[in-house]
Amino acid sequence: MRNRNFYSILKTAGSLVVVAMALFMTSCQSNDNSSNDEPPVVDITKSTIAVNNNSAELSKRVTMYSNSEPLSKAKKDDFGLTMPAVPVSPKYDLVMDDNYQGWSAQKKDYYLPEGKSLTKDIQFNGNTYYIAGELTITNFWGQGGKIIVMPGGKLNYPSRMPLYGFEILNYGEFNVVNGSKLTINTGASVMTSGDLEVDEVYVSGVLYVGGRLSVQKADALERGVCHVGCVMNVDKTLTIHNEAKLHIEDYLATGAIEMNSKSMLQIKAGGLVRTKGIYMRNPCTVTVSGDDMDYAVLAADEVEIHQNNVKDMFTGWLDIHYKEIDNHSGRELEWLSSIKHNGDTYLPESGCRSSFGEKPEVEVEKAVGLEHIAQVESPADNLSATCIQTVKDKAYVSYHTQGNGYCGYIEVLNVAGEMCSILSQMEHTTRDFNHLIVDNNRIIAAGGEAKGAFLGVVNLAGGIFSSSAAELSQVMIEGASASSVIRNGEYLHATSNEGYHTLDAKTFNTEFFVRSAGSSKYVHVNGANMGVLSLTNKNSESSPAVLNMYGATDYSYKTLKQSISLGEIAPVNGKNVFQLDGNDIYVCLGRNGVKRFTGNTEVASFDIPDDVKGAANGLAVDAKYVYVAYGNSGVYVLDKTDLSVVASYIHAGGKSANYVSVSGNIIYVSYGLSGVQVFRLIER
C-alpha cells in the first residue's frame, strides 16, 4: 500500500524546513510496514501567517493575581494599624484640676491624676491629655490633640458629639454617655485596648478595638478603617462602603453585611465570619491576611453578588460556606484557586469563639494548595487553548477554533518568576493547532485544516516569532486532524484520527505509518519505551482504548512489546494524554478519569463519578505529584502513590481544562475558551 500524502521539494533559500535530496530518500512504509518500489513524494507547502510582537499590547489580556510575593503574604499589614504601647511614665507640663478651663488651655501636655474626677470642655490645639482619673467631656474646641486614658483611668464621651481632628488612645475605660452613638469622622481616631459597647458606631476615621466590639448597628464609610481584635457582634446590619476597610482578627457575627464602592472586609487567617447574608452591591473585596494555606472562613446563608469579577472580590485563602450564591452579574463566576466552597476547613476553639467545622481524625502532615498567579485571556471568543509547553522562562500555547471553521493561534508567554506577559503571537486564519512541541529553534504543531491533518513548522528567533518569517511550512499526513507530535532522535512521531506516523525530522518524509481501528490520540517516549494510545473503533460516543508499547528506538513500530487494555474512553473527541514514568504509566481516560498502570496491571485510579461533564484530558507528572486537567471539572493535583487529591481548582465559568504543563512549582493549564491559567504550587 503506497502512502502518497507526502511529496518532496528541493531546499530553497527561504525555506523554514530543511529538505535535502528528498527525491532520493528511501521509500515510505504503510500500515503493514511493507516497502515501496517508488520513492515517496513529499509536498511541503507554505501559507501566510500574521506575527505580532507588540508585547505591551498583547499583554493587556493578562490579569495578574500575584506579584513577586504570594497574594496572601502581600496582605499581612492589617492596613498598618497597631495599638501603641502604653506610656509608662508620661511627661506632662500641667496637672488638670478644678481650675482647668478649656477656653484658656495652653498648648501643653496635661495630666489628670488618679482619683481625681473632672467634667469639662476640652481644648485641642496640639494638646495631649493623660487621664489617670476620670474625665467627662462636655464639649471640645480646636483640633490636632490627643487623649490618652491610662490603665485605671476612665473617659466619658458624649454620644451627641462626633469626633474630628483628634485621637483617643484608651488603656483604661472608655464610655459613650448621654446616648449610645459613636461617630468617628475623617481625621479622628479611637483606639482602645479593651472592649467597646455602643448601640451604633459610624466610622470614616479610625476605630481600633483590641477586645470585643458589641453594637446594634455598624457603618464603616468614606475610607474609614476599623480593626477588631477579638469579637465583633453586630445585632443588625454591618455596612462597609465608600472604600472603607474592616479587619477582623478572630470573629465577626452579624445579621447582615452590606458592601459596595471598593470597600474591604479583611479576615485574619484562622478567623471566622458568620452572617445570615453578605450582599456585595458594587466592586468590593473579602480577603484573608496571613501565611500560605492558612484559611479563614466566611459562613453565610446567602451570598449576593452583582459583579462577575469574583477573582478580585474574594482573595487569599478563604473557605466560603453558604446555602446559596445569588448571582446577579449575568455571567458565570470564575473564582481564584485559593477559594474553597463549602470546604473542609477546621478552626479550633479560640478565646473569642467556639470551633468551626469537623476536626480531622488524622492531622495532615503537609498541606498542599494552588495559588492563582495569572490568567491569559483567549485571543478571541471562539478560540480554545489546546496545548502548552514550557522551555526555560517561556511557555508556548496553541489555540484552535471551537466549532465549525479553522483558525489557530500560537502564543509565546514569558513566565519569569511569577510574572506573566505575552511576548509574541502567530495567527493562521485557516489552520487549527491541537498540539505543539518546541524543537530547537522552531515550533512544530499538529492540527487540522480543510484538506485534513498536517504538521506545521514555524521558525523562532530568540524564542519568539520573527516578524520576517511570515509563513507556515506544512506537510499533510493521513487523517482529518492531527492530535499530537513528539521528537524522538532523528524522527518525529505524530498521531491522527487514522493512525500513527514516523516522519524524518528534517525532510518530513513519512517513513512508517500504522493505521489504527479508531483514532490514535497521543504518543509519548520516555527512557527505553515509546507508547501510542489509540481507540479500537470509530464509535462517535465512546470506545475501548489500547496502549501499544514499543522500544524507544523502534521507529518502524516493528516489535510490539506489549498492548495494554485501558478500558473505555468517553467522549472520543477529547484529549487523552498519558505519561510514561519509569515502570508506571499514567493515562487520561475522559469521563473515566485517570488510571495508573504498572505493566499490564491497573494499580490506582482517580475519577469524579458524579460529574457527567468533566473529562480527564491532560496530565503531567513530576517526582511527587500527578497534575490533571479534568475538563469542566477543573485541575487536580494527585499524590503519585495512590492518586488521592491533595489540591484542586474548579473553574466555575464552565470552561474546559485541556492540557497541563509544570515547570518547578509553576503550573500552566490550557483552559479552553478562558485561555491559560497559571498557578503556583504551595507546600506547607
ZANUNU-913012 format. One line per field, with one value per residue (C-alpha): residue number from 1; x, y, z; residue in one letter. Coordinates in Angstrom, 1 decimal. Example, Ala and Ser with C-alpha at 12.3 -4.5 7.8 and 13.67 -1.06 7.14 Angstrom:
2
num <- 1  2 $
xx <- 12.3  13.7 $
yy <- -4.5  -1.1 $
zz <- 7.8  7.1 $
residu <- a  s $
This chain:
684
num <- 1  2  3  4  5  6  7  8  9  10  11  12  13  14  15  16  17  18  19  20  21  22  23  24  25  26  27  28  29  30  31  32  33  34  35  36  37  38  39  40  41  42  43  44  45  46  47  48  49  50  51  52  53  54  55  56  57  58  59  60  61  62  63  64  65  66  67  68  69  70  71  72  73  74  75  76  77  78  79  80  81  82  83  84  85  86  87  88  89  90  91  92  93  94  95  96  97  98  99  100  101  102  103  104  105  106  107  108  109  110  111  112  113  114  115  116  117  118  119  120  121  122  123  124  125  126  127  128  129  130  131  132  133  134  135  136  137  138  139  140  141  142  143  144  145  146  147  148  149  150  151  152  153  154  155  156  157  158  159  160  161  162  163  164  165  166  167  168  169  170  171  172  173  174  175  176  177  178  179  180  181  182  183  184  185  186  187  188  189  190  191  192  193  194  195  196  197  198  199  200  201  202  203  204  205  206  207  208  209  210  211  212  213  214  215  216  217  218  219  220  221  222  223  224  225  226  227  228  229  230  231  232  233  234  235  236  237  238  239  240  241  242  243  244  245  246  247  248  249  250  251  252  253  254  255  256  257  258  259  260  261  262  263  264  265  266  267  268  269  270  271  272  273  274  275  276  277  278  279  280  281  282  283  284  285  286  287  288  289  290  291  292  293  294  295  296  297  298  299  300  301  302  303  304  305  306  307  308  309  310  311  312  313  314  315  316  317  318  319  320  321  322  323  324  325  326  327  328  329  330  331  332  333  334  335  336  337  338  339  340  341  342  343  344  345  346  347  348  349  350  351  352  353  354  355  356  357  358  359  360  361  362  363  364  365  366  367  368  369  370  371  372  373  374  375  376  377  378  379  380  381  382  383  384  385  386  387  388  389  390  391  392  393  394  395  396  397  398  399  400  401  402  403  404  405  406  407  408  409  410  411  412  413  414  415  416  417  418  419  420  421  422  423  424  425  426  427  428  429  430  431  432  433  434  435  436  437  438  439  440  441  442  443  444  445  446  447  448  449  450  451  452  453  454  455  456  457  458  459  460  461  462  463  464  465  466  467  468  469  470  471  472  473  474  475  476  477  478  479  480  481  482  483  484  485  486  487  488  489  490  491  492  493  494  495  496  497  498  499  500  501  502  503  504  505  506  507  508  509  510  511  512  513  514  515  516  517  518  519  520  521  522  523  524  525  526  527  528  529  530  531  532  533  534  535  536  537  538  539  540  541  542  543  544  545  546  547  548  549  550  551  552  553  554  555  556  557  558  559  560  561  562  563  564  565  566  567  568  569  570  571  572  573  574  575  576  577  578  579  580  581  582  583  584  585  586  587  588  589  590  591  592  593  594  595  596  597  598  599  600  601  602  603  604  605  606  607  608  609  610  611  612  613  614  615  616  617  618  619  620  621  622  623  624  625  626  627  628  629  630  631  632  633  634  635  636  637  638  639  640  641  642  643  644  645  646  647  648  649  650  651  652  653  654  655  656  657  658  659  660  661  662  663  664  665  666  667  668  669  670  671  672  673  674  675  676  677  678  679  680  681  682  683  684 $
xx <- 0.0  1.5  1.2  1.0  0.2  3.8  5.8  9.4  10.6  14.1  15.5  15.2  17.0  13.9  12.6  11.7  12.1  15.4  14.8  17.8  17.8  14.2  13.7  16.5  15.2  14.2  10.6  7.8  6.1  2.4  0.5  1.7  5.3  5.9  8.4  7.5  9.4  8.8  10.4  7.7  6.9  6.9  4.8  5.8  3.5  3.7  0.9  0.8  0.7  0.4  3.0  2.6  5.5  3.9  4.2  2.7  -0.5  -0.7  -0.2  -3.3  -5.0  -3.0  -4.5  -2.1  -3.4  0.0  3.3  6.7  5.2  2.2  -1.1  -1.7  1.7  1.2  -1.8  -0.3  -0.1  -3.7  -3.8  -0.9  -3.0  -1.2  -2.0  0.9  2.4  1.0  3.2  4.7  5.8  4.2  5.8  3.5  3.5  0.4  -1.9  -5.6  -7.7  -10.9  -9.3  -8.8  -10.7  -10.8  -11.1  -7.9  -5.9  -2.4  -0.6  0.7  0.5  -1.9  -2.2  -5.4  -4.2  -5.5  -8.6  -9.4  -12.7  -13.4  -16.4  -15.1  -15.0  -11.6  -9.4  -7.5  -4.7  -1.9  -2.6  -2.1  -4.2  -3.1  -6.1  -5.3  -8.5  -12.0  -12.7  -16.2  -16.1  -18.9  -17.6  -14.3  -12.7  -9.9  -8.1  -4.8  -4.8  -4.8  -6.4  -4.5  -6.6  -4.0  -4.6  -7.1  -8.3  -11.8  -13.1  -16.8  -17.5  -20.9  -22.9  -24.1  -20.6  -18.9  -15.1  -13.0  -9.4  -8.1  -7.2  -8.3  -6.0  -7.6  -5.8  -8.4  -12.2  -13.9  -17.7  -20.1  -22.7  -25.9  -27.0  -25.1  -23.9  -20.2  -19.3  -15.6  -15.1  -12.3  -9.1  -10.2  -9.4  -10.4  -8.1  -9.0  -7.0  -10.1  -13.8  -16.3  -20.0  -22.3  -25.6  -24.4  -21.0  -20.2  -16.5  -15.0  -11.8  -10.1  -11.5  -9.3  -10.8  -8.4  -11.1  -14.8  -16.9  -20.6  -23.1  -26.6  -25.5  -22.1  -21.3  -17.8  -17.7  -15.7  -12.4  -12.8  -10.5  -11.6  -9.8  -11.4  -9.0  -11.4  -15.1  -17.3  -21.0  -23.4  -27.0  -28.5  -26.6  -22.9  -22.3  -18.9  -18.9  -17.2  -13.7  -13.9  -11.9  -12.7  -10.1  -11.4  -8.7  -10.8  -14.6  -17.4  -21.1  -23.7  -27.2  -26.2  -23.2  -23.7  -20.7  -20.1  -17.9  -14.4  -14.8  -12.9  -13.5  -10.2  -10.2  -7.1  -6.1  -7.8  -10.6  -14.4  -17.2  -20.8  -23.8  -27.2  -26.3  -23.5  -24.6  -21.9  -23.6  -20.7  -17.0  -15.7  -13.4  -13.4  -9.8  -7.6  -4.3  -1.8  0.5  0.1  -2.5  -3.9  -7.6  -10.2  -14.0  -16.9  -20.1  -23.3  -26.7  -26.8  -24.0  -25.4  -23.1  -23.8  -20.4  -18.8  -15.2  -15.1  -11.4  -10.9  -13.8  -12.7  -8.9  -6.5  -7.0  -10.8  -13.3  -16.8  -19.6  -23.1  -26.5  -27.0  -25.0  -27.4  -25.6  -27.0  -24.0  -25.5  -22.3  -20.8  -18.5  -14.8  -13.1  -9.4  -7.8  -7.3  -11.1  -12.8  -16.6  -18.2  -14.7  -13.2  -11.6  -11.4  -10.9  -10.2  -11.8  -10.1  -10.5  -13.1  -15.3  -16.1  -14.6  -15.8  -16.0  -15.0  -11.7  -9.8  -9.2  -5.6  -3.5  -2.4  1.4  1.8  -0.7  -0.7  -2.5  -2.8  -2.4  -3.6  -0.8  -2.4  -4.9  -4.2  -7.4  -8.0  -7.2  -10.8  -14.1  -14.3  -10.7  -9.8  -6.4  -5.4  -1.7  1.0  4.8  7.4  11.0  13.0  11.3  8.8  5.6  4.2  0.4  -1.7  -5.3  -7.9  -11.4  -14.2  -17.0  -17.0  -14.2  -10.5  -8.4  -5.5  -3.0  0.3  1.5  4.7  4.3  7.1  6.9  10.0  9.4  5.7  5.1  3.5  3.4  2.7  5.8  4.8  1.8  1.3  -2.1  -3.3  -6.7  -7.3  -5.5  -6.3  -3.5  -4.2  -0.7  2.9  6.5  9.4  12.1  15.3  14.7  11.3  7.8  6.2  2.5  -0.1  -3.5  -6.2  -7.4  -10.0  -7.8  -7.0  -4.3  -1.0  2.2  3.3  6.6  7.5  11.0  11.8  14.3  15.4  12.5  9.8  8.3  10.3  8.3  10.1  9.1  5.5  4.7  4.0  5.6  3.4  3.1  -0.1  -0.4  -3.0  -6.3  -8.6  -6.8  -3.5  -3.7  -0.1  3.5  6.9  10.6  12.4  16.0  16.1  12.4  9.0  6.1  2.6  -0.9  -4.1  -7.6  -6.4  -3.3  0.3  3.2  7.0  8.5  12.0  12.5  14.5  12.7  9.2  9.1  6.8  8.9  6.3  2.6  0.4  -3.3  -5.5  -9.0  -10.1  -8.3  -4.8  -4.8  -1.3  2.3  5.0  8.6  10.5  13.6  13.6  10.0  7.5  3.8  0.9  -2.7  -5.4  -9.1  -10.3  -13.3  -14.7  -17.8  -18.7  -19.7  -17.2  -14.6  -12.3  -8.7  -5.4  -1.8  0.7  4.2  7.4  11.1  12.1  14.2  11.7  10.8  9.2  6.8  8.2  8.1  5.1  6.4  3.0  -0.5  -2.4  -6.2  -7.1  -10.9  -13.5  -12.9  -15.7  -16.0  -13.9  -13.3  -11.3  -7.6  -6.2  -2.7  -0.6  2.9  5.4  7.2  9.7  7.7  4.4  2.0  -0.4  -3.3  -6.3  -9.5  -12.0  -15.0  -13.5  -10.8  -7.1  -5.5  -2.0  -0.7  2.4  3.0  -0.4  -1.9  -4.1  -2.8  -4.6  -7.3  -9.0  -12.3  -15.3  -18.2  -21.0  -19.7  -21.1  -19.5  -15.9  -13.3  -9.7  -7.9  -4.3  -1.7  1.8  4.0  6.9  8.6  5.7  2.5  0.3  -1.3  -4.6  -6.5  -10.0  -12.1  -15.1  -14.3  -11.1  -7.5  -6.4  -3.1  -2.8  -0.4  1.5  1.4  -2.4  -3.8  -5.5  -6.4  -4.0  -5.2  -7.7  -9.2  -12.6  -13.2  -16.8  -17.2  -17.8  -14.6  -12.6  -9.1  -7.4  -3.6  -1.2  2.5  4.6  7.9  9.2  6.4  4.5  1.6  0.3  -3.1  -4.5  -8.1  -10.1  -12.1  -10.7  -7.2  -4.4  -4.5  -1.2  -0.9  1.8  2.0  2.4  3.6  3.5 $
yy <- 0.0  3.3  6.4  9.4  12.1  13.3  15.0  16.2  19.6  20.9  23.1  26.8  29.7  31.0  27.6  27.1  23.4  21.8  19.3  17.8  15.2  14.2  12.6  10.1  9.1  5.5  4.6  5.3  2.4  1.9  0.4  -3.1  -1.7  -3.1  -1.2  0.7  0.4  4.1  6.9  8.9  12.4  14.9  18.0  20.8  23.8  27.3  29.6  33.1  33.8  37.0  37.7  40.3  41.0  44.0  42.6  45.7  45.5  41.7  41.6  43.6  40.2  39.1  39.5  39.1  37.9  37.9  39.8  38.6  37.7  35.3  37.2  36.3  37.5  40.8  41.5  40.9  44.5  44.9  48.4  49.5  49.6  48.8  49.9  51.9  50.8  52.4  55.3  54.1  57.4  60.1  63.5  66.5  70.2  70.9  69.0  69.2  70.3  72.2  75.4  73.9  75.9  74.6  78.1  79.2  75.9  76.4  74.3  72.0  68.4  67.8  65.1  64.2  62.4  59.1  59.5  62.9  63.5  66.3  67.3  69.9  71.2  70.3  72.4  70.7  72.7  70.3  69.4  65.9  64.8  61.9  60.6  58.6  59.7  60.1  62.8  63.5  65.7  68.1  69.7  70.2  73.0  73.1  70.2  68.3  66.9  63.6  62.0  59.0  57.1  55.4  52.0  52.6  55.8  56.5  58.7  59.5  60.9  62.4  60.5  63.6  64.8  63.4  63.2  65.0  66.2  64.4  61.0  58.9  56.1  54.1  51.7  52.0  52.6  54.4  55.0  56.8  58.6  60.6  58.2  55.4  56.6  56.9  58.8  59.0  61.4  61.6  62.7  61.4  58.0  55.9  53.1  51.0  48.0  46.6  46.2  48.7  48.6  51.1  50.9  52.5  53.2  55.2  55.3  57.4  57.9  55.1  52.7  50.1  47.7  45.2  43.2  42.9  45.3  45.0  47.1  47.1  48.7  49.5  51.6  51.9  54.6  57.3  55.4  54.6  51.9  49.6  46.8  44.4  42.1  39.5  39.6  42.0  41.4  43.4  42.5  44.1  45.2  45.9  48.2  48.7  51.1  54.1  52.5  51.7  48.8  46.4  43.9  41.0  39.3  36.4  36.5  38.6  37.7  39.9  39.7  41.0  42.5  45.1  46.1  48.4  51.0  49.4  48.5  45.7  43.1  41.5  38.4  37.2  33.6  31.3  33.8  33.3  35.5  34.4  36.2  35.4  37.2  39.1  41.5  42.8  45.5  47.0  46.1  45.3  42.7  40.0  38.9  37.0  38.1  35.5  32.8  30.5  27.8  29.3  29.5  31.8  31.0  33.1  31.4  32.9  31.6  33.8  35.4  38.0  39.2  41.9  41.8  38.8  39.7  37.5  36.9  40.4  40.3  37.1  36.7  35.0  31.6  31.7  28.9  30.2  28.2  29.1  27.7  29.9  32.2  34.7  35.8  39.0  39.6  37.9  35.8  32.7  33.3  32.5  32.1  32.1  28.7  29.7  29.9  26.9  26.4  24.6  23.2  21.1  23.9  23.2  26.2  25.2  27.0  30.3  32.6  34.6  31.9  28.3  25.9  25.6  22.5  18.9  18.2  15.8  12.3  12.4  15.5  16.4  16.4  18.6  21.0  21.5  24.2  26.1  29.9  31.7  33.7  34.9  34.4  34.9  35.5  33.7  35.9  35.6  34.4  31.2  30.2  27.3  26.8  23.2  22.7  24.4  23.6  25.3  26.0  27.8  31.1  30.8  29.0  28.2  27.9  26.6  27.5  26.2  27.3  25.7  24.5  25.0  26.5  26.7  29.4  28.9  30.9  30.1  32.5  32.8  33.7  35.0  33.3  34.7  34.3  34.6  37.4  36.7  38.6  37.7  38.2  37.1  35.8  33.9  33.7  31.5  32.1  28.6  26.2  24.7  23.9  21.0  20.3  21.6  21.0  23.4  21.7  23.7  27.0  26.0  25.1  22.0  22.0  19.2  20.2  20.2  22.2  21.8  19.3  17.2  16.5  18.3  19.1  22.7  24.4  28.0  29.1  31.0  33.8  34.3  32.1  34.2  34.5  36.5  39.3  38.5  34.8  35.4  31.9  28.4  25.4  22.2  18.7  16.8  13.4  10.7  11.7  14.6  16.1  15.5  15.3  15.1  15.3  14.5  14.5  11.1  11.2  12.0  11.4  12.8  10.7  12.0  10.8  11.4  10.1  7.4  6.1  6.9  8.0  8.3  11.1  12.2  15.3  17.1  16.2  15.4  12.3  9.7  6.7  4.5  4.6  2.2  2.5  2.2  0.9  4.1  7.4  7.5  10.1  10.6  9.4  9.6  8.5  8.1  6.2  2.9  2.9  4.5  4.3  5.1  5.4  4.5  3.8  0.4  1.6  4.7  4.9  8.6  8.4  6.0  3.4  1.0  2.1  0.4  1.5  -0.1  -0.2  -0.3  0.2  3.9  3.3  1.2  3.9  1.4  0.1  -3.4  -5.1  -4.7  -5.2  -5.2  -4.0  -2.7  -2.5  0.8  0.4  2.7  6.3  8.8  11.3  10.2  13.7  14.9  14.7  11.5  12.4  9.8  9.8  7.0  7.3  4.6  1.4  3.3  4.7  7.5  7.9  10.2  8.3  11.1  10.7  7.5  9.6  8.8  5.4  4.3  1.1  -0.9  -3.2  -4.5  -4.1  -1.2  -0.2  3.1  5.3  8.7  9.8  12.0  9.6  12.2  14.6  13.7  16.7  16.5  14.5  13.9  15.4  16.2  15.3  16.0  14.0  15.0  13.3  13.6  14.6  14.0  17.2  16.6  18.8  17.4  19.3  21.2  19.6  21.6  21.0  18.4  17.7  14.0  12.1  9.8  6.9  6.4  9.2  10.8  14.5  16.9  20.2  21.3  24.2  24.3  27.0  27.9  29.5  26.1  26.2  23.1  22.3  20.6  20.4  21.0  21.7  22.0  24.0  23.9  25.0  26.9  25.1  26.2  25.0  25.4  26.1  26.1  29.2  31.0  30.8  30.0  29.8  30.0  28.7  28.3  25.0  25.6  23.0  23.8 $
zz <- 0.0  -1.1  1.0  -1.3  1.2  1.2  -1.5  -1.8  -2.7  -3.1  -0.4  -1.1  0.4  2.3  3.4  7.1  6.7  5.6  2.8  1.2  -1.6  -0.8  -4.1  -3.3  0.1  0.9  0.5  2.9  4.6  5.1  8.0  7.1  7.1  3.6  1.4  -1.8  -5.0  -5.8  -3.7  -1.8  -2.9  0.0  -0.6  1.8  1.2  2.6  3.8  5.2  8.9  10.9  13.5  16.3  18.7  20.4  23.9  25.6  23.5  23.7  27.5  28.1  28.0  31.1  34.5  37.4  40.7  42.5  42.1  43.3  46.6  47.1  47.2  50.9  52.0  50.3  52.7  56.1  57.2  58.6  56.9  59.1  62.3  65.6  69.2  70.6  73.8  76.9  78.3  81.5  82.9  80.8  80.8  81.2  81.7  83.8  86.2  85.5  88.4  89.0  87.7  84.2  81.7  78.1  76.6  78.2  77.9  76.6  74.0  76.7  77.9  80.8  83.4  85.4  88.5  89.7  92.0  90.5  88.6  86.2  84.0  81.5  78.0  76.4  74.2  71.3  69.8  69.8  73.5  74.9  77.9  80.1  82.1  85.2  87.0  85.4  82.8  81.5  78.3  77.8  74.6  72.7  70.8  68.2  66.5  66.5  70.0  71.8  74.9  76.4  79.0  81.3  82.9  85.7  84.1  82.7  79.9  79.4  75.9  74.9  72.4  70.6  69.7  66.6  66.8  64.3  64.3  67.5  68.8  71.8  73.0  75.7  78.0  80.8  80.4  77.6  77.7  75.4  77.6  77.2  74.4  72.7  69.4  68.4  65.3  64.3  61.4  58.9  60.7  64.1  65.7  68.7  69.7  72.8  74.0  75.7  74.9  73.5  73.7  72.0  70.1  66.9  65.5  62.4  61.2  58.5  60.5  62.5  65.1  66.8  69.3  70.8  72.6  71.9  70.0  70.6  68.7  67.3  64.0  62.5  59.5  58.1  55.3  53.5  53.6  57.3  58.8  61.5  63.4  65.9  67.8  69.4  68.6  66.7  67.4  65.3  66.1  63.0  59.9  59.3  56.4  54.7  51.8  50.1  50.2  53.9  55.4  58.3  59.7  61.8  63.9  65.2  65.0  63.4  64.0  62.4  60.9  57.5  55.8  53.1  51.0  48.0  46.4  46.7  50.4  52.0  54.7  55.7  57.9  59.6  58.7  61.2  61.7  61.3  59.9  60.5  58.9  57.5  54.3  52.7  50.0  47.6  45.6  43.8  43.4  46.8  48.4  51.1  51.6  54.1  55.7  56.8  55.7  52.8  53.2  56.5  55.8  57.2  56.9  55.7  56.7  55.2  54.4  51.3  49.2  46.9  44.1  41.5  39.6  37.9  38.7  41.9  41.3  42.6  45.1  47.0  47.5  49.8  51.5  52.1  52.6  51.8  53.4  52.0  51.3  48.2  45.9  44.4  41.2  39.7  37.4  34.4  33.8  35.3  38.2  37.9  41.3  42.3  43.1  46.8  47.4  48.8  48.5  51.5  52.2  54.9  56.9  60.7  63.0  66.6  69.6  70.5  73.4  71.4  69.8  69.6  67.0  63.4  61.2  61.9  63.4  61.1  62.5  61.4  61.4  57.9  57.9  54.8  53.3  49.5  47.7  44.4  44.4  41.3  39.6  36.4  33.7  30.0  28.1  24.8  21.7  20.6  22.0  20.0  20.4  22.8  24.3  23.4  24.5  26.4  26.6  28.7  27.8  30.5  31.0  28.2  27.6  24.2  23.8  20.9  20.1  17.7  16.7  18.7  16.4  12.6  10.6  11.1  12.7  15.1  17.2  18.8  21.5  23.5  27.2  29.4  32.7  34.5  38.3  38.9  36.4  33.1  29.8  26.2  24.1  20.7  18.7  15.5  13.7  10.9  9.6  8.0  10.4  13.7  16.1  18.5  19.9  19.6  20.6  20.7  18.6  18.9  17.1  15.6  16.6  15.2  15.5  14.9  13.7  11.1  8.1  5.3  3.5  6.5  9.1  9.0  10.8  10.5  11.2  12.1  12.9  16.1  16.6  20.2  21.4  19.7  16.2  13.7  12.0  8.8  8.9  7.9  6.7  7.9  6.3  6.5  5.3  5.2  6.9  6.9  8.5  9.0  12.1  13.9  17.6  18.9  17.8  19.6  18.7  19.1  17.9  14.2  13.8  14.6  15.8  15.2  15.8  13.9  13.6  11.2  13.0  14.0  11.9  11.9  9.9  9.2  11.4  8.6  5.4  6.9  4.7  6.3  7.0  8.7  9.3  11.4  10.7  13.8  14.1  15.8  16.3  17.6  20.4  21.8  21.7  24.4  24.7  27.9  28.6  26.8  25.9  23.5  23.8  21.5  22.7  20.2  20.2  19.0  17.0  15.4  17.6  17.9  21.6  23.3  22.5  24.3  24.2  23.9  24.7  22.3  23.8  21.6  22.2  22.2  19.1  17.3  14.8  12.5  15.2  14.1  17.5  19.8  23.3  24.9  24.4  27.5  27.5  29.1  29.3  27.9  26.8  26.5  25.0  22.0  20.8  23.8  24.6  26.2  27.3  29.0  30.6  30.8  34.2  34.8  35.3  35.7  33.1  34.0  31.5  31.0  30.0  29.7  31.9  33.3  35.0  35.4  35.9  36.8  35.3  36.3  33.4  32.3  35.8  36.9  40.4  41.1  39.7  40.2  38.8  39.7  39.4  39.9  37.2  33.8  32.1  33.4  31.4  32.2  29.2  30.1  32.8  33.8  36.3  38.5  41.4  43.8  42.0  39.0  37.7  35.9  33.5  34.1  31.6  33.1  36.5  36.9  37.8  40.3  42.0  42.9  45.1  42.8  45.2  45.4  43.1  46.1  45.8  47.6  45.9  43.3  41.4  39.7  37.0  37.8  34.4  32.8  30.7  30.0  31.3  28.3  28.9  31.8  31.9  35.0  35.5  39.0  41.3  38.5  36.8  33.4  32.2  28.7  29.9  26.7  26.0  29.0  27.7  30.1  33.9  35.8  39.3  42.0  43.9  47.6  50.1  53.8 $
residu <- m  r  n  r  n  f  y  s  i  l  k  t  a  g  s  l  v  v  v  a  m  a  l  f  m  t  s  c  q  s  n  d  n  s  s  n  d  e  p  p  v  v  d  i  t  k  s  t  i  a  v  n  n  n  s  a  e  l  s  k  r  v  t  m  y  s  n  s  e  p  l  s  k  a  k  k  d  d  f  g  l  t  m  p  a  v  p  v  s  p  k  y  d  l  v  m  d  d  n  y  q  g  w  s  a  q  k  k  d  y  y  l  p  e  g  k  s  l  t  k  d  i  q  f  n  g  n  t  y  y  i  a  g  e  l  t  i  t  n  f  w  g  q  g  g  k  i  i  v  m  p  g  g  k  l  n  y  p  s  r  m  p  l  y  g  f  e  i  l  n  y  g  e  f  n  v  v  n  g  s  k  l  t  i  n  t  g  a  s  v  m  t  s  g  d  l  e  v  d  e  v  y  v  s  g  v  l  y  v  g  g  r  l  s  v  q  k  a  d  a  l  e  r  g  v  c  h  v  g  c  v  m  n  v  d  k  t  l  t  i  h  n  e  a  k  l  h  i  e  d  y  l  a  t  g  a  i  e  m  n  s  k  s  m  l  q  i  k  a  g  g  l  v  r  t  k  g  i  y  m  r  n  p  c  t  v  t  v  s  g  d  d  m  d  y  a  v  l  a  a  d  e  v  e  i  h  q  n  n  v  k  d  m  f  t  g  w  l  d  i  h  y  k  e  i  d  n  h  s  g  r  e  l  e  w  l  s  s  i  k  h  n  g  d  t  y  l  p  e  s  g  c  r  s  s  f  g  e  k  p  e  v  e  v  e  k  a  v  g  l  e  h  i  a  q  v  e  s  p  a  d  n  l  s  a  t  c  i  q  t  v  k  d  k  a  y  v  s  y  h  t  q  g  n  g  y  c  g  y  i  e  v  l  n  v  a  g  e  m  c  s  i  l  s  q  m  e  h  t  t  r  d  f  n  h  l  i  v  d  n  n  r  i  i  a  a  g  g  e  a  k  g  a  f  l  g  v  v  n  l  a  g  g  i  f  s  s  s  a  a  e  l  s  q  v  m  i  e  g  a  s  a  s  s  v  i  r  n  g  e  y  l  h  a  t  s  n  e  g  y  h  t  l  d  a  k  t  f  n  t  e  f  f  v  r  s  a  g  s  s  k  y  v  h  v  n  g  a  n  m  g  v  l  s  l  t  n  k  n  s  e  s  s  p  a  v  l  n  m  y  g  a  t  d  y  s  y  k  t  l  k  q  s  i  s  l  g  e  i  a  p  v  n  g  k  n  v  f  q  l  d  g  n  d  i  y  v  c  l  g  r  n  g  v  k  r  f  t  g  n  t  e  v  a  s  f  d  i  p  d  d  v  k  g  a  a  n  g  l  a  v  d  a  k  y  v  y  v  a  y  g  n  s  g  v  y  v  l  d  k  t  d  l  s  v  v  a  s  y  i  h  a  g  g  k  s  a  n  y  v  s  v  s  g  n  i  i  y  v  s  y  g  l  s  g  v  q  v  f  r  l  i  e  r $
